[in-house]
Amino acid sequence: MKALKLIGLQIKVNFGISALRWHLENDLKRFFGSVGLILLVAVSIGPLFFFYLRMLQSAYDLAGALGQPGVIIASAVVLASLLVLVFGLSYVMSVFYFSKDLSMLVPLPLRPAEILGAKFAVVLLYDYLTAAPFYLPALWVYGVNSGSGPLYWVAGMIIFLLVPVIPLALTSAFMLLLMRLTNLSRKRDTVRLIGLFAFLAILLAVNFSLTAIPAGDERQYLEKILLEEQGLVNYSTRAYPPALFAARALTAGGASALLNFAWFLGISLAGIALVLWLGQRMFYQGLIGASEVERGKVLSREELARKTAGASSPALAIAMREIKYLLRTPIYLFNSLAMLVIVPVVLLIPLITGDGMGSFLSTFQDGVPRMLQILGGAVFTGVMALFTPAASSSFSREGKLFWISQVIPVSPPEQIRGKVIYSLLIAALFVPVVALAGILLLSWGIIDVLLAALAGMVLSLPAITSSLLIDLLRPYLTWDNPQKAIKQNFNVLFGMAAGGGFYFLLYLAGRYVYDNTAALWPVYLTVLGGAALAGLIFYLILIKIAPARYRDIVV
Amino acid sequence: MIEIVNLSKSYNRGAVKAVDGLNLKVRPGEIFGFLGPNGAGKTTTIKMMVGLLKPDSGSVTINGYNILEDSLAVKQSISYVPDTPEVYEKLTGIEYLNFMGDVYGVSGTLRKERISALLDLFELGEAVGDLIQSYSHGMRQKIVLVGALLHEPEVFILDEPMVGLDPRSSNNLKNYMRDHCAKGKTVFFSTHILEVAERLCDRIGIIHRGRLIACGTMEELKELSESKETLENIFLELTEK
């Protein structure tokens, strides 16, 4: 009973339900603001959703022709589960171990498993939001096309409730072990971060090896997948085997469906039981003292004098503050730099396994002009700047400490310059990845690398300034765990949507110029000139509105 | 020098008047204590003085600058210590102090001298190399105080500064406030500790339901009260109405 009450309370707090109800009764403007924001998110992902539905329909038609339409359910479950698995890492770490309410909950007469169970329920609810856009459309397309009966829909919805459970249980178990073991370490934050990145890298490597097609036997292998009964379904679920039970539960029919359903349900419940069992034994051991930091050595008079003798400009001081915060907050570092690990691993694995990369690379080397390769590299840096929430959560991350930025005698435009410098530095971290890929895979020279780096920075600029602008307009400052400042911050989503839309326009402009001139320099000028101009315009708007925003924002 | 004229702020679209037509003048060289029951409007007033809240009407002028029109000039000449010491936990004490030195434009030479002296005063030297995350509530309060005093502000504004400080640090802070005012500078602070206000302040203002109900020296306040006794009695009598 206590556990249920705790779950209810956690959901109310984490999803702002009480606050929303209060606004409905007392402040309709804010209530409609919050509801409007949710609608805006739904509308902004609408086109993508429509595109996904159409893709599923085509996939259903194609797979239906091979007698294996169930593959769309299997693939959707795999995709949703893997996303939960990957994104769940930082969610779980943040909600389980860095929520501010833990200092209030631990002294209460509650068992560790009860607190952990409530936290698990909160992350599970967030994960439904991750899984729904991928799983539900597949359920719909398959159900409507196959004319499935009521049982299919009921089972489909129960399976939806179960889809995130197994990956979340795996992530939670890993995190409980990681936090427990590393709590002994002196450099526990660093070790934990290494653990997170290692888990991610191992996950990707295992995935690739499970789905790799044996070199030399590609033809026979593909024939087998396509012609064998349920060959496609079996292949697509190799990346995540429990998805096979879910897919069969919905598509096999009869006793087989029931049996597979029972398996999926059983494994999910076992996953929850495992988490609660581990939680009862390990949660507090990883939690208590998790935020303790080791006392450094006492600074001598000379050291103190040396450390306080230098002065720097306010903009630089702000950029340095942001960098130090990033480096010392594992959640920020992981969310900001996960791509730095994922991309090289994704690039390296096919190279090591020789998984058909040779022919792809030679086509790319010979068929794509060097100028376009460089532009491609620059676009990669720009897109990474867009997907890294450094700028789009820049004000939000300050949270309740925003008061300091409001009272210091540094003009808001100067502070924004510091944030632009910081975001550009984060974007610049992706330049070595581009350079390495260019040098190793495409035989770039030093000039090519420099060009790609410079163009990458120019292309990052509009992503950075537009994201900062979005976050400044409505910063999310009242978060109670650092994950919320990034992952549950609509501004990050809006920043990506706006930047993505802008990049698409740049692509259309570049394409138009190329089609009409058949030359590459005009394309360069259009794309980079457009990016620089837009970056500048967004920046000018930012510094124009900043003084009023810094004055009006109430923490 | 602080001049507050007809300052008002309300919440819930005017339903709750947090500060209601407040008028107040604090002179250079003065320690001014700002008292009032919980929810009387002390913190709201202070937040409007330092630029954290925008008033509905009225003005705040500090050292001749209006907080809304010349906010940077005001901020350069004041320091603010909030009631809860929320600071950058992921910075070490010395990094935080250097950050404050940079943003207030304190030169390296001055910074070196002042940090050393202030760390001695608040007995924080041994912990200054550690992450603020490891600090106790009182230590956080002290690091905020040291950061706030680095540029020797003309006007020092503090919200409940004694909460969390140990007796020695509290005493050191009071002495510092006295010395600060002796140099012609101003201290404005809110407190619930009436003995401190009684002993330390040149003048005291009492705010109740957003309005300043009394303001003056201890002697002047005693004249307003029937009991004419301690500040505690005066406070209780005036805020009962």
Contacts between the chains, C-beta under 8 A, distances in Angstrom:
chain1	res1	chain2	res2	distance
A	26	B	12	6.5
A	27	B	12	7.3
A	27	B	13	7.9
A	291	B	133	6.6
A	292	B	134	7.1
A	293	B	130	7.1
A	293	B	131	4.7
A	293	B	133	5.2
A	293	B	134	4.6
A	294	B	134	7.9
A	295	B	127	7.6
A	295	B	130	5.4
A	295	B	134	6.3
A	296	B	92	7.4
A	296	B	129	4.5
A	296	B	130	5.2
A	297	B	129	6.8
A	298	B	125	7.5
A	298	B	126	4.8
A	298	B	129	6.7
A	299	B	94	6.9
A	299	B	125	7.4
A	299	B	128	6.0
A	299	B	129	4.4
A	301	B	116	7.4
A	303	B	129	7.8
A	304	B	94	7.1
A	304	B	115	7.1
A	304	B	116	6.4
A	304	B	119	7.6
A	304	B	125	7.4
A	304	B	128	7.0
A	305	B	112	5.3
A	305	B	116	7.2
A	307	B	94	5.2
A	307	B	98	7.2
A	308	B	94	6.9
A	308	B	97	7.0
A	308	B	98	6.4
A	308	B	101	7.3
A	308	B	108	7.2
A	308	B	111	5.1
A	308	B	112	4.8
A	308	B	115	4.9
A	308	B	116	7.6
A	309	B	108	4.5
A	309	B	109	7.5
A	309	B	111	7.4
A	309	B	112	5.4
A	310	B	98	7.7
A	310	B	108	5.6
A	311	B	101	6.4
A	311	B	102	6.0
A	311	B	105	7.8
A	311	B	106	7.1
A	311	B	107	6.0
A	311	B	108	4.9
A	311	B	111	6.7
A	312	B	102	5.4
A	313	B	102	7.2
A	314	B	102	5.8
A	314	B	103	5.0
A	314	B	105	7.7
A	316	B	102	7.6
A	317	B	98	7.7
A	317	B	99	5.3
A	317	B	102	3.6
A	317	B	103	6.0
A	318	B	103	7.9
A	320	B	99	7.7
A	321	B	88	6.8
A	321	B	91	7.0
A	321	B	99	5.7
A	324	B	90	6.5
A	324	B	91	5.9
A	324	B	95	6.6
A	325	B	88	7.1
A	325	B	90	5.2
A	325	B	91	7.7
A	328	B	90	4.1
A	328	B	131	7.5
A	329	B	90	5.9
A	400	B	86	5.4
A	401	B	86	5.7
A	401	B	87	7.1
A	401	B	88	6.3
A	403	B	52	5.8
A	403	B	82	6.6
A	403	B	86	7.2
A	404	B	87	7.4
A	404	B	88	7.6
A	406	B	51	6.1
A	406	B	52	5.5
A	407	B	50	5.2
A	407	B	51	6.3
A	407	B	52	6.6
A	407	B	75	6.1
A	407	B	80	5.1
A	408	B	75	6.5
A	408	B	100	7.7
A	408	B	103	4.4
A	408	B	104	7.3
A	409	B	72	5.3
A	409	B	75	3.8
A	409	B	76	3.9
A	409	B	103	6.7
A	409	B	104	6.3
A	409	B	105	7.8
A	410	B	72	7.9
A	410	B	103	4.9
A	411	B	72	5.8
A	547	B	71	7.8
A	551	B	51	6.6
A	551	B	54	6.0
A	551	B	68	7.4
A	551	B	71	6.9
A	552	B	54	5.9
A	554	B	52	7.6
A	554	B	53	6.4
A	555	B	52	7.6
